[in-house]
Amino acid sequence: MRRTLPVFLLFTVLAGSGTATAKSKKPSLPEAFENAHTVFVETRDARDITDLALDPEERNAILDTQDAVEDWGRYSLSRSRRDADLIFVIYKGRLLRDQPNGQTPGALRLPPTHSPIQDPADASQSGTTTNSPDGLTQEKDELRVYTIQSDGKLKGPLWRSELERGLKGPNPLLLRRLKDEVEKSYPAQPAKPQSAP
């Protein structure tokens, strides 16, 4: 009995230190994702689903993203940008004909005053493309997540990802990537059972 007691204590200490290490692991995403309740979805040039001049592909991407957020169930949709905890900014990549003179066809073609990209020195924020031998270029779809400041300006991005056709379909791959990272960093708490009256 005495010989098994030290072994038992050793296993107990090792098991306890393993859980302490797991709990102290820092989440890969900011706490804004844990504390948020509402989401607003818009395009890179700050257009939302109510804009009648919205490109049909962008409108579909917004609708698909909104549907996927509702299916996820962690956040609800906000009717107002200023009242949202998180702003999902989407960019639907275009199929472009390659430009002569070596110009980059994937360059952002929006007025800089409308773009939420706030650090022009950050080259990773420019649109990316995939070239094909037939002279066409497919821009990648993008999803970026921001918070909004009291003055209405976007702060971030807190998260971003891009993928060719990543906003296509009813369950966009880019949103699934975000969902996986959020759930890994901040697992949803199980619902508390309701006591019977």
Secondary structure as UniProt FT lines:
FT   TURN            2..3
FT   HELIX           4..24
FT   HELIX           32..35
FT   STRAND          38..43
FT   TURN            44..45
FT   TURN            49..50
FT   TURN            52..53
FT   HELIX           56..72
FT   STRAND          76..77
FT   TURN            82..83
FT   STRAND          86..91
FT   STRAND          95..97
FT   HELIX           100..102
FT   TURN            105..106
FT   HELIX           112..114
FT   TURN            120..121
FT   HELIX           123..125
FT   STRAND          129..131
FT   TURN            133..134
FT   STRAND          136..139
FT   STRAND          141..148
FT   TURN            150..151
FT   STRAND          154..163
FT   TURN            164..167
FT   HELIX           173..185
//
